[in-house]
Amino acid sequence: MKKWYLLLLFPVFALTLSAGSYAVKPGEKVLFFGDSITHGGRYIAFLQLLVNSQGITGADLMNAGISGDSATGGLRRIGYDVIDRKPDRVFILFGMNDVGRSFYKNDTPANLKNRKIRLQMFTDSQKKIIKLLKENKITPVLMTPTAYDQYQKDGKSDRCNEPGLTDIADITRKLAKEENVDLIELHPYMTDMLKKHPDLQLCGKDLVHPIHAGHMVMALLIADQLGITGPVADVTIPVSGKVQSRFAAISGLQTAPDRVQFRYEPERLAVDLSIKIYHVEIFKNLETIYPFHEKMNRETLRVTGLEAGQYHVKADSSLLGTFDAAELAGGIDLAKLKTPNQARSIQAMQSAWAFYNASSKPRGLVQCRLLIASGKYGTPDPKDHQAVGDALDKWLVDHKPDWPYRKYYTTVVNNYKKNAPQEAAMEADLIRAGKKLQEDARPGSYTVTIEKAR
């Protein structure tokens, strides 16, 4: 806990976030186990992009989130949905549904009692999840929950973030220490962001589910604490002297006082967050809450010893810009220029989005099979899509028309009926989407020419 108090003394972007976890390894199978925030899965797709763009090959990030779930619910499905998938490491993100948000509106004796019960259920379930994973030689990693946005100007003041989810976060830290497992912090950092930038509605209008930028923040915080950070590259080329280069290979170097040329082969790909999805700039204002570019995306090229004057910088035959000798000596940021890899970066982000879409459909099938798992509606073979659909219809009938979630679950059931016959094809699509993302996140090489403007 002493470490936790120290963290509060510094702004979010200045923190050393390492939780002791190792970075994602090539070929590692990493599974994210949680509720609707994980079921939504965008942070997993964005993290997969960050992993691949860092040159980590073959790593497979998997989704095991179910909307509306809790740690207790997760414990019921941990066998077939987690352990049977044989991951190397499981990141556990529960809490939003465990806390009992309604019990924090006021401090009545009944609410205080219910809070205590729910927090104990969360603690006991998390301990059992950790135990089962360890017994199956799977490495557990605990995550403090995302934040509930009680800070929006026109939002509800349900107080469930403070102290509610703060209680969950404290329990998670304590369990990480007692069980000697790694910890990833989300709650304190996201709470700080919500307080400072309530206008961004980072956790959406329902105050619970992060928007696209919120999912990217989650991915960045996880990547940061795992040590998956920048720079993309840092290269210094003197006109006379030894080249210094991190994360990039330089070959075919030719230098003169007024001209430098070389083949540039970066190991990592700068990620372009200016992309629009459905004509919307989904990561707008992200840099105001997290210094992504400085921490993870800078691609610096310095050329020293050039004679004074203006210089054209080209990638292959395309002009990137004109800079004076002093600017080149100080360093230009290739990630902000229209290099050949910028187009690859845009394609990689689109592929990350396709990976997210491909991973979300199979989760809906698991979700529906869970709805009828009690046996009240029969015990149909999960592969008998018609029988499962009939059982789901009975399940819906048992919920009154005025049930606030009826519209949502009607859509969920209808999607099951449409998608279940294509389950094998959907799994194949997910594998293809993952491979394409890895391929698109691989940078290409090009020739850089820097010559004095005449």
Secondary structure, 3 states (H helix, E strand, C coil): CHHHHHHCCCCHHHCCCCCCCCCCCCCCEEEEEECHHHHHCHHHHHHHHHHHHCCCCCCEEEEEECCCCCHHHHHHHHHHHCHHHCCCEEEEECCCCCCCHHHHCCCCHHHHHHHHHHHHHHHHHHHHHHHHHHHCCCEEEEECCCCCCCCCCCCCCCCHHHHHHHHHHHHHHHHHHHHCCEEECCHHHHHHHHHHCHHHCCCCCCCCCCCHHHHHHHHHHHHHHHCCCCCCEEEEEECCCCCEEECEEEEEEEEECCEEEEEEEECCCCCCCCCEECCEECCCCHHHHCCHHHHHHCEEEEEECCCCCEEEEEECCEEEEEEEHHHHHHCEEHHHCCCHHHHHHHHHHHHHHHHHHHHHHHHHHHHHHHHCCCCCCCCCCCCCHHHHHHHHHHHHHCCCCCCCCHHHHHHHHHHHHHHHHHHHHHHHHHHHHHHHHHHHCCCCCEEEEEEECC
